[in-house]
């Protein structure tokens, strides 16, 4: 009987186009297994806004999930070096759509 060899799966790399969080496919799948996550970003699940009635911030919960966008490993590595998420998103938005993966 032939010995089964485990095929190493090639890692995939993702970014949330809304908040700039970087995730690998392994991290996304681990979140799904461990916490029941839906495999999408929760950054738009609730939104902070200024409420004039209470003169303070309040929370709206539209429960929106954002799809991650697959990117090349080289882009993932370059974007990961930028710790400022606003600047990371600016960098990401300069990548032409046809070059993402």
C-alpha positions in Angstrom: 0.0 0.0 0.0 1.3 3.4 -1.0 2.1 5.9 1.8 -0.1 9.0 1.7 1.8 12.2 1.4 0.3 15.4 2.7 0.2 18.0 0.0 1.2 21.4 1.4 -1.4 23.9 0.4 -0.2 27.2 -1.0 -1.0 30.1 1.3 -3.3 32.9 0.1 -3.1 36.5 1.2 -6.0 38.9 1.7 -6.8 42.5 2.7 -10.0 44.1 3.8 -10.6 47.0 1.3 -12.5 48.9 4.0 -10.2 48.8 7.1 -6.9 47.5 5.7 -6.5 44.5 8.0 -4.3 41.8 6.5 -5.2 38.1 6.8 -3.8 34.9 5.4 -6.2 32.2 4.3 -4.9 30.1 7.3 -5.8 32.8 9.7 -9.3 33.3 8.2 -10.0 29.5 8.4 -8.7 29.3 12.0 -11.1 32.2 12.9 -14.0 30.3 11.3 -13.1 27.1 13.1 -12.4 28.6 16.5 -15.0 31.4 16.8 -17.6 30.6 14.3 -16.5 33.6 12.2 -18.1 34.0 8.7 -14.7 34.4 7.0 -15.3 38.1 6.3 -14.2 41.3 8.0 -16.3 42.7 10.8 -15.1 46.3 10.4 -18.5 47.5 9.2 -20.5 45.4 11.5 -21.2 48.4 13.8 -20.6 52.0 13.0 -19.8 54.9 15.4 -21.5 58.2 14.7 -22.2 61.5 16.4 -25.8 61.7 17.8 -27.0 65.3 18.2 -29.8 64.2 20.5 -27.5 62.8 23.2 -24.6 65.1 22.3 -22.3 62.0 22.2 -21.2 59.1 20.1 -23.6 56.3 19.5 -23.4 53.0 17.7 -25.4 51.9 14.7 -25.3 48.1 14.0 -26.1 47.6 10.3 -24.3 44.1 10.6 -22.4 44.5 7.3 -19.6 42.0 6.6 -16.9 43.0 4.1 -15.3 40.5 1.7 -11.6 40.2 1.9 -9.7 40.8 -1.4 -7.0 38.3 -2.4 -3.6 39.9 -3.1 -0.2 38.6 -4.1 2.2 37.6 -1.5 4.6 40.4 -2.4 1.9 42.9 -2.0 0.9 41.4 1.4 4.5 41.6 2.6 4.9 45.2 1.4 1.6 46.3 2.9 2.4 44.5 6.2 5.4 46.7 6.7 3.1 49.7 7.0 1.8 49.8 10.5 -0.5 52.8 9.9 -3.7 51.4 8.5 -4.8 54.7 6.9 -1.5 54.8 4.9 -1.8 51.0 4.2 -5.2 51.7 2.6 -3.8 54.5 0.6 -1.0 52.2 -0.7 -3.5 49.4 -1.4 -5.8 51.7 -3.4 -3.0 52.6 -5.8 -2.7 49.0 -7.0 -4.4 48.5 -10.3 -7.2 46.0 -10.0 -5.7 43.7 -12.7 -2.5 43.3 -10.6 -4.0 42.2 -7.3 -3.6 38.5 -7.7 
